[in-house]
């Protein structure tokens, strides 16, 4: 029997800069699914938070002449501010400097070590501080990391602890074979399968504390701290009580993860191998989204073209920003952003589409005394039912843009229905037409709840009061 509980998490952004629109995409997508799952009657645990350890954060703190913890405290608040700005419904905000998380990371290390999957050796490797990952020559473009081409690679040469990733090639492939749709979209699932089939290399999971002191101490070795990826990934289990509250953990686990395509290997292979090593069940599903680009270039803090989502919200409003991210950015591929496009979408889809329909129908309803609890029009009833089925299917497949396209098709259908029936002529049947349109708008607002919760609530309030208010004032 499928559990009535649903656990999902985003990745944890580094606190080495302010939030940017690329991460807002991930958290808004996750929020839409969390809201949808609640509407299905499920209990939802929605995890979000920040990654506070690692070399680039340590360097940023030193650069700012601040203690690392003070630096992290200041930036964590900026990420928490996304909750209000984007109307997010997450119910847990984890910080990797939380004592509960630190305790869990150390216990996770012990579990992997007990299973024989941690060993120590001297090594030399090329390292991208932007990714906080070792890089092989085959992963580089013109000798640089393709994700952070403006950064020089660094050479790390020291004695560290390693994780026996190579041991998990067959277990991972077996898991993938028996778990359909584990990674969405299928192209990314095929990509990770090919990566694992090509052979896995053990990787370093610690750093010398004398060189990089900002991290969680390795159990029984105070000269080493955990590598940031090993530590941070453990938040997915520490957030729901592991290892102290196993009842809570079993209530929610396994998890549905949201991650960008640059996190595919870490989330779909490294983390899954770590779970196997610690004796825990694997994640339930991983949704991989693309990047937001500007003029074809990925939005990135390191590239200096980041857009602050809070500033966008202050200018255009929460739901217009949510709508653009969900409706106009492909869930699986990279999508381009510009303020001019946002403004155009605001005026056409929101002000001219949804806002205009609601204003039209409520204005017409003031001429009649209408009340009905069931759609009388077979046309509207069929259109509503089709929209419900299609949006449900689209959301189950993380196709946010398709779901919203279906809802806007219903909005267009309603406009045409008004033009066809001409209820403003106040002829026989006009009262029934208006009653049906009011019910249809209520259905539209219900469909919008996962995507534009604020707007959906405003529409329902207007319907209750039968009073027209402008939802989206047209932008000049």
N, C-alpha and C positions, 0 to 999 in steps of 0.2 A: 504493500500500500504506500502510495506517495505521501510524503510528509506534508502537513499543512503549514509548515514553517519554511521560510525562504531566506537564505543568507546570501548577501552579495557585498562585494567590496570593489573599490577602485584601487589603482596603484597609489602609492604615497609619493607626492611630489617632493623634491628636495627644497629645503628652505634657504637656498642660496640666492634667491631673488623673489620679487613679488609674483603673485599668481598671474598667469597669462591666458589668453583665449584658447590656446591649444588644450590646456588642462580643463578649462571650463567646459569644453566639448565633452570630455569624458565624464565629468561629474553630472552634467545635465542629462546625458544619455542614461547614466546609471539611475538618476533620480526618476526619469520617466518610467523605467522598468520597475523600480521600487513602488511607485505610486500605482502602476498597473497591477502589480501583484497584490497590493493591499485591497484594490477594488475587486480582486478575485476572492477575497475573504481570507487571505493568508496572513499569518504573522510574519512580519518582515524585520530582519536585522540588517541595517544598511551601514556599512563601515566606510569611513573616510579618515584621513589624517595626514600627517607629514613625516617625512624621513629626515632625521636630524643629525645623522652621523656621516662620517666619510671625509675624504681628503679635501674635496672642493668646498665643503661647508667650513671645515677647519681653517682653510686658507682665507675664505671670505671673512671669518671672524677675526683672524689675525690682521687682515687688511684694514678692518674697521676698528682695530685696537680695542676689541671687546672679548670678554670671556666667551667661549663657544656656547655655553648654556644661555647666557644673556642674549647673545645674537639670535639663537634659536627661539627663545621666548618672544622676541620682538616680531619675528617673521611668522611664527605659528598663529599669532593673532590675525595677521593679514589673510591667512588662508581660511581661518574660521569666519572671517567677514563675508566669505562667499555664500555662507548659508542664508543670510538675510538678502544679499544682493541678488542671488539667483533663485531664491525661494526653494531651497533644498530641504529634503525631508530625512536626511541621514540622522541616525540616532546613536552614533558612536563616533567620537573624534579621537583617534589614537595618535600618540606621539611616541616615537621610538626612544625617547629619553624617559618615558614613564617607568616607574619602578616595576610595575606589573609586567611590562614588556621586557625589560632587562632581565628579570628573573626567568621569564619564559624562554628568551633567547639562549640563556646559559644552560637551561635544562634541555633545550632542543639540541644544543651542541653535545651535551653529555650522551643523549640518546644515540646520535650519529656516531659518536666516538665508541660507545659500547658495542655498536654493531660493526666495528672495525672499518668504518668509512672515513676516518680522519687520520692523517699521518703527517709527518714533518719532513721537509727537504729544502735544500738550497736551490734557487732557480733565478733565472734572468728572463725578463719579458718586456715587451712593449705595452704601454698602458695609456689609455685615454681617460684623463681625469673627468672630462665631460660626461662620459658614459659610466665612469667608475668601473671599467672592465678592461681585462687583458685583451690584446688584439693580436691575431696571427696575421702574417703577411697577406694571406688570401682575403682577409676582411678589409684590407686597406685599399684606398684609391689614391694613386700617386703618392704613396707613403703616408697618407693621412686617414684618419677616421672619416668615413663618408657622412656621418651624422654630425660631427663637430670638425669640419674642415679647417676652421680658423684656429684650432688648437694644435700646438706641437705635441707629438707623442712623447711620453716620458719613459725612461728605462728604469725598471725596478729590478734590483739585484739584492736579494736577502734570503734569510731562512724563514719560511712561513709554514703554516699548516695547510694541508690540501684536503679536498673532498674527493672521494673516489667516484667521480662522475662516470668514468669509463665502465664501471661495474654495472651501470643501470641501462645500458643500451638495449639489451633484450627485454628486461622488465618494462621499460618505457614503450617499446614497440608492441609488446603484447597488450599493454594497457590501451594504447591507441587503437589497436585492432578490434578490441571488444567494446570500445566506447565511441559509438557513432556521434558525430556532431560535437565532439569534445571541444574542438576549437572552431569558432565561427569567425570569418567565412571559411568555406571549404578550401579555398586557395591557400590560406594560412595554415590550415591543418596539414595539407600536403607539404607545405614548406617545412614545417617542423618535423614531419616524418622523414623527409629527405635529409634534413640536418642530422637527426639521430642515426639514421641508417649509414651515413657517411663516416661514422665513428666519433666517439666522445673522448675528450681530453679532460683529465683531472684538472681542477682549478684551485687557485689559492683562496683560502677563506680567512686569512688573518694578515695583520700588518705589524711590523715592529713598533711597539709603543714609543720607543725613543725617537722615531721618525714621524709618527702620526699618532699622537696621544688621544685623539677624539674618537672614542669608540667604546664598545662594551668589552670589559676584560674577558679574556679567554679563561675558562675554568682551569685552575691549577697551573696557570702560567701567566704571571703578572707582567711579563715582558712583551706580551702580544695582546692586541685587541682584535675583535672580530672584524672581518671584511664587511663593508656596509651592506652588500647584497644579502649575505647570509643572515645578518641581523634583521634587516628590514622585512624580508619575506615572512619571517616568523610572526609578524603582526597579524596575519590572517587567522592564526590560531590563538594568539594571545588575546585578541580583541573579544573572543567569545569564551574566555575563561580558562583555556589550556595553560598549564597543566593542573592548576589548583581546583578548578570547578569543572569536573568532567561531566557532571549532569548538564550544566549549561552548554558545554562544548558539544555534547551529543545531541542536544536540542536543535542546534543550528547547522552543524557540519554535515555535508560538504558545502563548499562555497561556489558561487558564480562570480567570476572575476572579470573586470573591465580593464583593458590595457591598450596602450598604443602599439603600433606595429614594431617599434624599436624595442619593445619589451617582450617580444614573442618568445625568444629562447629562455629568458629568465623565468617567465611565468609558466610556459607550457612544457619546459624540459627540466631546467635546473631545479625549480621549486617542486616539481612533481617527484623528481629523484630524491630530493631532501625529505619529502613526506614519506616516501617508501623507506628510507633509511631510518627515520624516527619511528617507524611502525604505525603511521597514521594513514587513513584512507586518502585517496587523491581528491583533488578538486572536482567539482561537478561539471563545470563548463567554463570556457574562457572566450570572451567576446573581444576581438581585436579590431580596433578602429584605426582609420587613417589619420593623417596630419591635416591641420589647417595651414593653407599656404597664402602668401601675399605675392601676387605676380609670379606665381609658380614656385616661390621659395618658402620652405617650411618656416612656420613661426617658431622661434627659438630664443630663449634667454641669451644663449651664448652668441647668437648671430646679431643680437641687438635690435630685432624687429618685433619684439613682443608687444602685444596689445593688452592693456589692462581691462578685464571684463567688467570690473566695478565702475570704471569710468564710462564704459559703453552703456551700462545700465542707468547711470545717472543722467545720461543724455537722451536715451531712447526708451527706457523702461525695462523692467525685468522680462516680461513675456515676449516683447519683440526680439530681444536677444536670444531667449530660449527658442523661439520659433525659428529664427535664422539657423541656429546651430542644429536643430533637429530636422527641419524641413529642407534646408538648402545645402547642407553638407552631407555628402554620401556617407552612410554609416561604415562602409568598408574601404572606400578609396579616399585619397586626398581631395580636399575641397577648398576652393579659393574664397577669400574674404576681402571685402572692402566696405568702407562706410557707405559709399554710394550705392552699393548693392543692397546693403541693409536698409537704407532709406527707401529705395525703390520697392523692396519687398514689404516694408512697413506700409507704404501708401497703397500698393495694389492688393496684397493679400489680407492685411489686417484692417486698415481703414476702409478701403474700397470693397473688400470682400466680406469678411466676418462682421466687422463693425457696421457696415451699411445694411446688411441683411437684418441684423438685430434691430437697428433703428427703424428700418422700414416696417417690420412686422409689428413692433410695439406701437408705432405711430398709427398704423391701421387698426390695431386692436382697441384703441381708445374710442373708435367710432361704434364699437359693438359691445354688447354684454355677452362675452363668450366664456364658456367653461366646459371642459371635456376631459375625460380621463383616458380616452382611447382614440387612436387615429382612425378616422372614417375613410380617408382617401386610400384606396388600394395602391395607387402610385407612390404616395409618400411613405406608406407603411413598407412597401417593398424596397424603396430606396434606403430607408433607415436600416432595415434588416440586413441588406447587402453591405452597407457601410460598417455595421457592427461586426459582421463576420470577417470582412477584409481587414479591418484595423486589428482585430484580435490575432489573425494569422500573421500579419506584418510584425506586430510586437513580439510574438513568440519567436520570430526570426530576427529580431533586433533591427528591422527595417523601418526606422522612425520616419524617414522621408516618404516612404510608400504609405504608411498609416495616415500621415497628415495630408497627403495628396488625395486619399480617399475621402477624408473629412471635407476637404475643400471642393471636391466634386459634388458632395451632398449640398454644400452651401450654394454652388452654382445651380444645382437642380432646383433648389428652393426659389432662387431668383427667377428662373424660367417658369416655375409653377405659378408664381405671383403674376408674372407678365401674361401667362396664358389664361388664368382664371379671373384676373382683373377685379379683385375684391373691393377695390376703392369705389367701384360703381354702385356698391351697396345693393346688389340685385339678389334674387333668390339664391341661396346657397353660400353667399359671401361670409356669413357668420360661421358656417361650418369650415370654410376654407381657412379663415383666420384662426379658429380653434386648432385646426390641424397644424398650421404653421407654428403656432406657439408650442405645441407638443413636440414638433420636430426640432425647434430651436433648443428645447430642453434636452432632447436626445443628443444634439450636437454638443451642448455644453458638457454633458456626461462623457462623451467621447474625447473631449478636450482636456479632461481632468488630469491625465498623466503628463500632458505636454505643457499646457498653459493653465495651471491651477488657479492663478489669480484671476485671469480673464473668465474662466469657467464659473468661478464663484460670483463675479460681478454680473454675468449674464443671468444666473439663477436669481440673484437679488432683484434685478430689473423685472424679471418675469413675475416674481412674487408681488412686487409693488406696482406692476404695470406702469412703470415710469421710465421714459427714455433718457438715457445718459450716454454721452459720447464715449465709446470704449477706446478709440484710437484717434485722437485729433490729427487731422492730415498735416503732414510736414511740408513746409514750403520748399 
